[in-house]
Amino acid sequence: MAIKDILTVVDLAGSQKAARVALDLAGRTNAHVTGLSIAFEPVVPGFIAAPMPADYIEIARDSALKAAAEAGRKFTDMARKAGVNSEVRTAEMITGGTAEPVITHCRFTDLVVIGQDNPDEPEPMREMLIEAVLFESGVPVLVVPYINGGMKLKNAMVAWDGSPTASRAVHAALPILAMADKVTVMLVETGKVRYGEPGADIATYLARHGLNVTIDVVPRPTSGIADAILNYVSDHGVDMVAMGGYGHSRMREFLFGGATREILASMTVPILMAH
């Protein structure tokens, strides 16, 4: 499926790296981009006995809307300079509340582009939003690291483990993988018995779509799958990774750790995930 509609969550601060990647992809695919600017309304603490003054709540809401509007104006200017068809929407969220006001906008698009949380310029609820979009929108998510220098797409990688989530990520990433000069199907050795050449089926599928594909099976480090993927990206100059996100439940990942959380915390290139 071609990418014709992209939604990007507009940062309230910083250099808008995720939005720039979304506009770059839109320019390559002739897609429309929606910049979603989020107004985070303050939550009223439940332990405060006296009611909050109505004017305080209204002032706080107006301030959040103004910040969102300013971020939206910056996105509009970026889109105009990039020559990309675009629009800006605003979603109002209660800080710490449900992500449904954002998810509603994500369900009718081909791809959601959102930035990794930047510790130097943190965005409200960013980690929660990434997880919510991945789990609840039904749409693939391209997460852009805050140290990202752009979308080069010379050397793309598929982190393949044969799971349904990895399969969904590959199908979603096909239009982007097709832009790459080279696609590597990277598998981490698990010690399980394999029948046939590892990764041959997915490599054949990608090759039939005209992609220049190679297979690389790497030993699993004692530190785990996430380190194997991150190390491979660094050692081989990978520009983008497609992989399944959260093969287990979020609770299990939270309790026992998981590759998705570790990669989202330490990623250095854009990661396209699907669940």
Secondary structure, DSSP 8 states (H G I E B T S, - for coil): ----EEEEEE-SSS--HHHHHHHHHHHHHT-EEEEEEEEEE----TT--S---HHHHHHHHHHHHHHHHHHHHHHHHHHHHHT--EEEEEEEEETTS-SHHHHHHHTTSSEEEEE---TTS--TTHHHHHHHHHHHS-S-EEEE-TT------SEEEEE--S-HHHHHHHHHHHHHHTTSSEEEEEEE--S----SSTTHHHHHHHHTTT--EEEEEE---TT-HHHHHHHHHHHTT--EEEEE--SS-HHHHHHH--HHHHHHHH--S-EEEE-
